[in-house]
Structures are given as C-alpha cells and as structure tokens.
Amino acid sequence: MPTEQPRKSRHEEIDAIVAAKEGGVTETRDEADKYTVVGAATRATFANWLTPIEEHFVCHRNDVPDADVETWTVSLTGHADGQLSVDELKTNYPRVGVAHTMECAGNGRGQHRPETGSVQWGFEAAGTAFWAGVPVSSVLRTHGVESPDDRWLTAVGGDPSAGDDVFARSIPLSKAFDDCILAYEMNGEQLPEEHGYPVRLVVPGWYGVNNVKWVEELRVMDEMVTEGSLDRPGNHAYWQQEAYRLHPDGVTPAPNESVDTVDTWTQLEGAVEHPYTFDATVMSVIGTPSGDSPVTVPTDETVEVRGVAWAGDDAVERVEISTDGGDSWSDADLFGPEYAGAWRLFRYDWDPEPGTHVLNSRATDELGRRQPARISNPDAWRAALDDDEFPWNAGGYAANAYEPNGVTVEVRRSGDSEPTDRIE
C-alpha cells in the first residue's frame, strides 16, 4: 500500500530541476519528504498567459523513470487491444495542440489551518502551456473503440514505485474523446523528463493528478479503477478512490465504480458523498504588482493590476479586484487568448493613494460560482459554502479562497526620499 515515506532521491531530482529551470521555480515544503515538488518562484509567472517551461511547477511522488524512447510503448487494454511505440504515435496519427492550465489538486493546501497533508503549496502550483501530441480519440477509434458509451479510461503511469502500488487514474471516456491528447511536446519542445517524457496524458481544464505522466497503459473500462481491476500485480485504486478526494478529517472515502457528475464543485455541493478532484474550481491569482518591493507611481499615472483566472471546464465570466482588503470591489477587464481549459488574463487600472494596500482578486465562472473568501475551520465541511468559505478538507484539495492569495503593496509617489522599484 502506498505510504508517505521519505524518498532520498527526491532531493537530487529537485536540485536538478531547479538548476535546469534557471531559478524560475523554487522548492516547496514537503512535510513527508517524499514528493518532488517545485513551484513558480515569483508572482510574475501569473502576469503572463503562457508559462515558460522554466517556470512551470512540477509534482510527482515516484522517481522519474529512466525512459528509452526507442523501446517505450503504450499498451491499450480492457475494451481496446494494441500496443504503440512513441514513433508510431508520432507518425501514424494526427498531431494537434491544446492549451491547458495545469493546476495541482493540492494547490492552496498550505493555506489550510491547521495544516493538512504533506506538500504545503501556496498558489504556485499552476501554469498554462501548449501541449502537442495525438488525440486520444484517434488512437482509440483505430483500435475498435468507436464511442464513449458511459465508460471510463484508466491511465497507468510507468514511474517506478517504492512499494507494490501503481499510479492509476480514471477519467470518463467521454472527456477523453472530447479533448484529451497523448502529449510528447510542451511549448514547442520535447516533453521534459519531469513533465512526463516520453508521453503524457493531457486532460484540458482538469487537475494535474488526472494528467498522468509517463503513460504506459490506457485501459478502457466499464467503471473507474477499483482495487484489483487491472491485470497486473500490486495495489491499483489508492490514487483514485482514497487520495485526491475531498472529505473531513478521520474519514476514509468509500470507493465508487462510477459517479454521475465529474464537476468538482457540483460534487462538493452534495452530488457525491466525498468528491473526486476532476475539473478545476474557479480560481485567480494577481501577478503584478508582486508586493516584493514598494511601487513608485508618478503623479497622474496609474498602476496596472494584472493576473490570471481559470475555471476548469467552464469559462471565466468575471474577475473583480479589491484594493482595500476585500471591503470594496471593482470589475477588471478580461483580455488575451481565450481557449477552453486555459486561463484568461485580467487587468485593472488602479489609481492608488500613497500607503499600504491589500490587493485581492476573485473570479466568477459562467455558472455563477465565485471564489469564496477564506478556507473554513475543520468542523464546517459542506456548510462552509454558505458562509463564503471553502471547506477545510483532510487532503487540502481544490482550495480556491481568495484571501490567502492576497498581496500587500506599498505605494509611493515620485519624489519620495527612499529609492524604490517603479512598476511598468
């Protein structure tokens, strides 16, 4: 069974990733000392639409496999049958690109009080990239799977486990047919090892855990993965049926073969007893000003507040900005690229008075669901939603409260005696 045991090799991986990304990321605190986790080093990452590979977060539990692209294969099993090399994927199928905002389901876990889980993310575990590869639907149709038929697709990673478990995640086959790809490129470059080389499942708009790295098997099933449902030794269902589910402290979620909705927010409102983390909840982050240094503003000029907002499968309808710690709000403008499953840029022209200001952003999706203000205490659970709170949960998943992501900014006008950085 998977356990939270320290993994010495993770430190070597983290050091190598941070060095390769040239300071664009920084290590994130992991209380279990097991996960390879680095996140965006500065807020500037969230002031731009495209996230460079050098600034894109990384999160995984096992060692990066020593993959040989010449021998790596993806097996099709269950209601499909076949085996494909990476070269066959690249030459025998159409090549497409998708824009996808990848967010770790544990993003915001470090904002829970009391702390929960091991990896103490703030807001740094999110990024938007262009991923290129093969439509999953093309591969499956070629191998006899013509339609979803309410079935599920289980992706199995080829990362070596220290125990006898495998990393397996199931998504509805309808989602796989809709827009998922088997990616072998990221931002126009060969997929980096830490991002799943040589092939990764990309599930646009859904939490990173569903975007299985180092894919070695795709199994078409009548239900989600449950214990013993794969034709291989070891434990299969932990990462689907226990981990990455929202529940109060002291609860072990019961397994389900299927669920009627994969919308994480709808599940949280009561559709599923202990929700699964599938599509991302509505979220926003201010990228600039960063608050790292005072902002000097010339007389009669304004400051541009800029950031990003996303809502999983749903569109972002509105972003509001507060410059007084949430006492009042003004609408920001949405601009830039607009792709399903990817974040939108927002901006707001702010005419500040000198002094210290707390800036917040809150986004609302097309279904009218708005970021709550804070994370609740552990006793609130589902009732938290009625109090403008996100439910504290034992895994620290899917948190999207805006107050913990606020930024404190000191504003000065030109002519102040102390030197400052000027915002452009």
Long-range contacts (C-beta under 8 A, 24 or more apart in sequence): 1-163, 1-164, 1-165, 1-235, 1-238, 2-61, 2-161, 2-163, 2-165, 2-235, 2-238, 2-239, 2-243, 3-163, 4-32, 4-34, 4-118, 5-32, 5-34, 5-162, 6-32, 6-33, 6-34, 7-33, 7-34, 7-35, 7-62, 7-63, 7-162, 9-63, 10-34, 10-35, 10-36, 13-63, 13-64, 13-194, 14-38, 17-58, 17-194, 20-192, 21-53, 21-54, 21-55, 22-54, 24-52, 24-54, 24-55, 24-56, 25-54, 25-55, 25-56, 25-57, 25-58, 26-124, 28-110, 28-119, 28-120, 28-121, 28-124, 28-125, 29-110, 29-119, 29-120, 30-118, 30-119, 30-120, 31-115, 31-117, 31-118, 31-119, 31-120, 32-118, 32-119, 34-61, 34-118, 35-59, 35-60, 35-61, 35-118, 35-119, 36-60, 36-61, 36-64, 36-194, 37-119, 37-121, 37-125, 39-121, 39-122, 39-124, 39-125, 40-124, 40-125, 40-126, 40-127, 41-124, 42-290, 42-292, 43-285, 43-286, 43-287, 43-288, 43-290, 43-291, 43-292, 43-407, 44-287, 44-288, 44-290, 45-124, 45-127, 45-287, 46-123, 46-126, 46-285, 46-286, 46-287, 46-307, 46-308, 47-287, 47-288, 47-306, 47-307, 47-308, 48-287, 48-345, 49-128, 49-308, 49-336, 49-337, 49-343, 49-345, 50-128, 50-129, 50-130, 50-187, 51-127, 51-128, 51-129, 52-187, 53-129, 53-186, 53-187, 53-189, 53-192, 53-195, 55-127, 56-102, 56-127, 56-129, 56-186, 56-195, 57-102, 57-104, 57-124, 57-125, 57-126, 57-127, 58-194, 58-195, 59-104, 59-106, 59-119, 59-125, 59-208, 60-159, 60-194, 60-213, 61-159, 61-167, 62-157, 62-159, 62-160, 62-161, 62-162, 62-167, 63-159, 63-160, 64-159, 64-193, 64-194, 64-214, 65-158, 65-159, 65-160, 65-214, 67-158, 67-193, 67-197, 67-198, 67-214, 69-197, 69-198, 72-158, 72-198, 72-199, 72-216, 73-216, 74-182, 74-199, 74-215, 74-216, 74-217, 74-218, 75-216, 75-217, 75-218, 76-139, 76-140, 76-143, 76-217, 76-218, 76-219, 76-220, 77-217, 77-218, 77-219, 77-220, 77-231, 78-154, 78-219, 78-220, 78-221, 79-144, 79-145, 79-151, 79-220, 79-221, 79-222, 80-140, 80-143, 80-144, 80-145, 80-218, 80-219, 80-220, 81-143, 81-144, 82-142, 82-143, 84-139, 86-184, 86-198, 86-199, 89-133, 89-134, 89-139, 89-182, 89-184, 89-199, 90-134, 90-184, 93-134, 93-135, 93-138, 93-139, 93-142, 94-134, 94-135, 94-138, 95-132, 95-133, 95-134, 96-132, 96-133, 96-134, 96-135, 96-181, 97-130, 97-131, 97-132, 98-130, 98-131, 98-179, 98-181, 98-202, 98-204, 98-339, 98-341, 99-128, 99-129, 99-130, 99-131, 99-204, 99-337, 99-339, 99-341, 99-342, 100-128, 100-129, 100-131, 100-202, 100-203, 100-204, 100-205, 100-211, 100-341, 100-342, 101-126, 101-127, 101-128, 101-205, 101-280, 101-308, 101-310, 101-341, 101-342, 101-343, 102-126, 102-127, 102-128, 102-129, 102-208, 102-211, 103-207, 103-208, 103-280, 103-283, 103-310, 104-207, 104-208, 104-209, 105-207, 105-208, 105-209, 105-244, 105-277, 105-397, 105-398, 106-395, 106-396, 106-397, 107-283, 107-399, 108-375, 108-396, 108-398, 108-399, 108-400, 108-401, 108-404, 108-405, 109-395, 109-396, 109-397, 109-399, 110-396, 111-375, 111-399, 111-401, 111-404, 111-405, 112-375, 112-392, 112-396, 112-399, 113-375, 113-377, 113-392, 114-378, 115-396, 116-249, 116-392, 116-393, 116-394, 116-395, 116-396, 117-394, 117-395, 117-396, 122-404, 122-405, 123-285, 123-404, 123-405, 125-208, 126-283, 126-285, 126-310, 126-343, 128-308, 128-310, 128-342, 128-343, 129-186, 129-187, 130-186, 130-187, 130-188, 131-181, 131-183, 131-185, 131-186, 131-200, 131-202, 132-181, 132-183, 132-184, 132-185, 132-186, 132-188, 133-181, 133-182, 133-183, 133-184, 133-185, 133-199, 133-200, 133-202, 134-181, 134-182, 134-184, 135-180, 135-181, 136-176, 136-177, 136-180, 136-181, 136-182, 136-201, 136-218, 137-176, 137-177, 137-178, 137-180, 139-182, 139-218, 140-176, 140-177, 140-218, 140-220, 145-173, 145-220, 147-177, 148-172, 148-173, 148-174, 148-176, 148-177, 149-173, 150-174, 150-258, 151-220, 151-221, 151-222, 152-220, 152-221, 152-222, 152-223, 152-224, 152-225, 152-258, 153-218, 153-219, 153-220, 153-221, 154-217, 154-218, 154-219, 154-221, 154-224, 154-225, 154-229, 154-230, 155-201, 155-212, 155-215, 155-217, 155-218, 155-219, 156-212, 156-215, 156-216, 156-217, 156-218, 156-219, 156-230, 156-232, 157-212, 157-213, 157-214, 157-215, 157-216, 158-214, 158-215, 158-216, 159-213, 159-214, 161-234, 163-234, 163-235, 164-233, 164-234, 164-235, 165-234, 165-235, 165-236, 165-238, 165-239, 166-230, 166-232, 166-234, 166-235, 166-236, 167-212, 167-239, 168-212, 168-225, 168-230, 168-236, 168-237, 168-239, 168-240, 169-209, 169-210, 169-212, 169-225, 169-239, 169-240, 170-221, 170-223, 170-224, 170-225, 170-240, 171-203, 171-206, 171-210, 171-262, 171-278, 172-262, 173-220, 175-203, 175-206, 175-262, 176-203, 179-204, 179-340, 179-341, 180-204, 182-215, 204-340, 204-341, 204-342, 205-279, 205-280, 205-310, 205-312, 205-313, 205-340, 205-341, 205-342, 206-278, 206-279, 206-280, 206-312, 206-313, 206-341, 207-244, 207-264, 207-277, 207-278, 207-279, 207-280, 207-398, 209-239, 209-244, 209-277, 210-277, 210-278, 222-257, 223-257, 223-258, 224-256, 224-257, 224-258, 224-259, 226-255, 226-257, 227-255, 240-276, 243-395, 244-276, 244-277, 244-395, 244-397, 245-274, 245-275, 245-276, 245-277, 245-395, 245-397, 246-274, 246-275, 246-277, 246-391, 246-393, 246-395, 246-397, 246-398, 247-274, 247-393, 247-394, 247-395, 248-378, 248-381, 248-393, 248-394, 249-378, 249-394, 250-394, 251-394, 263-312, 263-313, 264-312, 264-398, 265-367, 265-369, 268-382, 268-385, 268-391, 268-398, 269-382, 269-385, 270-382, 275-398, 277-397, 277-398, 279-312, 279-313, 279-314, 280-310, 280-311, 280-312, 280-398, 281-311, 281-312, 281-369, 281-398, 281-400, 282-309, 282-310, 282-311, 282-312, 282-314, 282-316, 282-363, 282-364, 282-365, 282-369, 282-370, 282-371, 282-400, 283-309, 283-310, 283-311, 283-363, 283-371, 283-400, 284-308, 284-309, 284-310, 284-316, 284-319, 284-346, 284-361, 284-362, 284-363, 284-371, 284-402, 284-405, 285-309, 285-361, 285-405, 286-321, 286-359, 286-360, 286-361, 286-405, 286-406, 286-407, 288-423, 289-359, 289-407, 289-409, 289-423, 290-407, 291-359, 291-407, 291-408, 291-409, 291-410, 293-420, 293-421, 294-410, 294-411, 294-412, 294-418, 294-420, 294-421, 295-352, 295-409, 295-410, 295-411, 295-412, 295-420, 295-421, 295-422, 295-423, 296-412, 296-413, 296-414, 296-416, 296-420, 296-421, 296-422, 296-423, 297-352, 297-411, 297-412, 297-413, 297-414, 297-422, 297-423, 298-413, 298-414, 299-413, 299-414, 302-349, 302-350, 302-351, 302-352, 303-349, 303-350, 303-351, 303-352, 303-411, 303-423, 304-347, 304-348, 304-349, 304-350, 304-423, 305-332, 305-347, 305-348, 305-349, 305-350, 305-359, 305-361, 306-345, 306-346, 306-347, 306-348, 307-345, 307-346, 307-361, 308-343, 308-344, 308-345, 308-346, 309-334, 309-343, 309-344, 309-346, 309-361, 309-363, 310-342, 310-343, 310-344, 310-363, 311-363, 311-365, 311-366, 311-369, 312-341, 313-340, 313-341, 314-365, 314-366, 314-367, 314-369, 315-340, 315-365, 315-366, 316-343, 316-344, 316-363, 316-364, 316-365, 316-366, 317-364, 317-365, 317-366, 317-368, 318-363, 318-364, 319-344, 319-346, 319-361, 319-362, 319-363, 319-364, 320-361, 320-362, 320-363, 320-364, 321-346, 321-348, 321-350, 321-359, 321-360, 321-361, 322-358, 322-359, 322-360, 322-361, 322-362, 323-350, 323-352, 323-357, 323-358, 323-359, 324-357, 324-358, 325-357, 325-358, 325-360, 325-406, 326-358, 326-360, 326-373, 326-402, 326-403, 326-406, 329-362, 332-361, 352-409, 352-411, 353-411, 354-411, 354-412, 354-413, 354-416, 355-410, 355-411, 356-408, 356-409, 356-410, 356-411, 357-408, 357-409, 357-410, 357-411, 358-406, 358-407, 358-408, 358-409, 359-406, 359-407, 359-408, 359-409, 360-402, 360-403, 360-405, 360-406, 361-402, 361-405, 362-402, 371-400, 371-401, 371-402, 372-400, 372-401, 372-402, 373-401, 373-402, 373-403, 374-401, 374-403, 374-404, 375-399, 375-401, 375-404
